[in-house]
Amino acid sequence: MFRFAVFAAAFAVAPTAAFAGAGACNLDASHIRGTYGFSAHGISDGKNPFAPAGDFVQSGTETNNPTTVTSSTISGTWNVVLDQNDTSGVHQDVTFGGTFTITRSTCAGDFSVTEVNHTPTPSMLAFHVIFVNMGSEVRTISVIPGLYISYDTAKML
């Protein structure tokens, strides 16, 4: 039993140690300051403020403005300008944005929406992101309920 416990403890620590070594990110604000181009498509259940029920496609830009850098995080503001084609028609120059915090050691973080079409809104966690290739690309997962989006990798312009 003791051998199994030692093996289990060693096995549990091994992936963490390997990840910590391989997962070094060392992201800096200069790596993510700027504008990214993206495209996306998805399905909405219609119970969210961003798209009516049905299929939609989007393309646009997302701009990051890091304002605070600590030894462990980068935070700031961001905004999106996009065109969207959905079941209610084509919508041009849709804007939204908010605040973000990125963990420098993992290159991952959260983006919250605080304004839509230049109108302040209650803060809502909207996206989990990870920056790759030293910030030249960002991969995004929407956490907005009822909005199922497939983002192609966004690339720094």
C-alpha positions, 0 to 999 in steps of 0.5 A: 500500500505504501508503494502505491501511495508513493507512486501515486504521489510521484505520478500526481506531481510529475505532470505539474512539474512538466507543465511548469517547465514547458508552460513558461510564457514570460508574456510582456505587455508589449507582446499583446499591445495592438490590434488583431484581425479575426473571423468567427462563426457560431450559433446563438440560442437568442437568449443573449444580448449579442445575436438572435437565435440562429447561425451567425458569422463575424469578422473584425478587429480586437485591440488591446491596451495594457495599462497595468503590469505586475510581476504576475499579471497584465491588465488593461482595456480592450475593444472590438469592432466587427461586422456580423451577419445573422438571422436578422441581417447584416450589422456593420461596425458593432462595437463592444469592449471592456477589461482584461487580466492575463496571467504572465506565466501561462499567457492565459486570462479573462476578458470581461465586457463592460460596454456594448455599442458605446453604452456602459453595461454591467461587467460580464465575463465573456471570454477565456483567452490564451496568447500564443507565439509570444502574443502574435496570436490569440485563441478565444473561448466564449463563456457567454451563455447561449452563444456558441462561437468557433473563433479562428485564431486571431492574428496581430495585424 
